Amino acid sequence: MLDWLKLGRRKGHFARLDAAQLPEFAPGSVWLCGAGPGAPGLLSLLAYHALGAADVIVHDALVSRDILALARPEAEHIPAGKRAGQPSSRQKDITLKIIELAWAGKRVLRLKGGDPYLFGRGGEEALALERSGIHFRVVPGISAGLGGLAYAGIPATHRDTNHAVLFLTGHDVSGTMPGAVDWVAISRAAPVIVLFMGVSHLFAIAEKLIAAGRDREDRVAIVSNATLKNQSVIDCRLGEVGIRCAEADIPTPAVIVIGPVSQFRDRLDWYTPILRENGFG
């Protein structure tokens, strides 16, 4: 993987970035960066730049070792992962830590899976930084709800099927299924629903949607480990979700799409095993 990077530099293409006028990562500041859905090749140039400049990286559990390997060797790595059913860092403690590090004059990279502002609690951290008078920059990342679907052969929109997409989280801050959700409104809001962090409550969510009027024959695709070598996809119907969840131990992280767009997988499933041999995705 890293040899591939060196090869690119020898050819001169990546070396052009050395002369690029990228923004300064100043001491005492925090960059809230999205690491994308998993594959290192889906990092933005600014996220890659931040990895090479940060003094300390406070990273989520979903940020892979391959991505962290792109950081400068001297950088300190602080895990701050939150995974359902596992011991997790409290959000309050994570926020205090990045503030303390910035006050100590460190270049702090807060690295999150996907995009920091889409179910990533980046907005909460940014508000805390603003209240503390700390300069910060937000670097968007490719969300699994878009990039992960693309790697599974599923376009989030297609003019023959949908003109709207609804993004929904599968659990609230306590880890339970969201309680303050108007399921009737959700079921009717868009032909396509993209569900994050929803595996543990998928059967209950499917039942809520069906009871609210969603068609039991709606297509469902469950994309696990999106963009990585071990990506897998389960295809079923909304009314079959309970059976499939019982039959299969669904790997996480997973992003779930409900609606007609998964029909395109038969023709657009381009991420073949031979392509997965390149660790950069």
VENWO-V365103 format. One record per backbone hydrogen bond with DSSP energy under -0.5 kcal/mol. CO is the residue of the C=O (numbers start at 1). NH is the residue of the N-H. If there is no record, write none. Layout:
CO | NH
CO | NH
//
This chain:
1 | 5
2 | 6
3 | 7
4 | 8
5 | 9
6 | 10
7 | 11
8 | 13
8 | 14
9 | 12
12 | 16
13 | 16
14 | 17
15 | 18
15 | 19
16 | 19
17 | 20
20 | 22
24 | 26
26 | 29
29 | 108
30 | 32
30 | 137
31 | 33
31 | 110
32 | 139
33 | 112
36 | 114
39 | 42
40 | 43
44 | 48
45 | 49
46 | 50
47 | 51
48 | 52
49 | 53
50 | 53
50 | 54
51 | 72
55 | 76
56 | 58
56 | 109
57 | 59
57 | 78
58 | 111
59 | 80
60 | 63
62 | 64
64 | 68
65 | 69
67 | 70
68 | 71
72 | 75
76 | 57
76 | 78
77 | 79
78 | 59
81 | 89
83 | 86
90 | 94
91 | 95
92 | 96
93 | 97
94 | 98
95 | 99
96 | 100
97 | 101
98 | 102
99 | 103
100 | 104
101 | 106
102 | 105
106 | 28
106 | 108
107 | 55
107 | 56
107 | 109
108 | 31
108 | 110
109 | 58
109 | 111
110 | 33
110 | 112
111 | 60
112 | 35
114 | 36
115 | 118
116 | 122
117 | 119
121 | 125
122 | 126
123 | 127
124 | 128
125 | 129
126 | 130
127 | 131
128 | 132
129 | 134
130 | 133
135 | 30
137 | 32
137 | 139
138 | 140
139 | 34
141 | 143
143 | 146
143 | 147
143 | 148
144 | 149
146 | 150
147 | 151
148 | 152
149 | 152
149 | 154
150 | 153
153 | 155
158 | 161
158 | 162
162 | 158
164 | 192
166 | 194
168 | 196
172 | 175
176 | 172
179 | 181
181 | 183
182 | 186
183 | 187
184 | 188
185 | 189
186 | 190
192 | 166
193 | 195
193 | 258
194 | 168
194 | 196
195 | 256
196 | 170
199 | 202
201 | 205
202 | 206
203 | 207
204 | 208
205 | 209
206 | 210
207 | 211
208 | 212
209 | 214
210 | 213
215 | 218
216 | 239
218 | 238
219 | 259
220 | 236
221 | 223
221 | 257
222 | 224
222 | 234
223 | 255
224 | 232
225 | 228
228 | 231
232 | 224
233 | 235
234 | 222
236 | 220
237 | 240
238 | 241
240 | 244
241 | 245
242 | 246
243 | 247
244 | 248
248 | 250
253 | 225
254 | 197
255 | 223
256 | 195
257 | 221
257 | 259
258 | 193
259 | 262
260 | 263
261 | 264
262 | 265
263 | 266
264 | 267
264 | 268
265 | 269
268 | 270
270 | 272
272 | 275
272 | 276
273 | 277
274 | 277
275 | 278
277 | 279
278 | 281
279 | 40
280 | 41
//
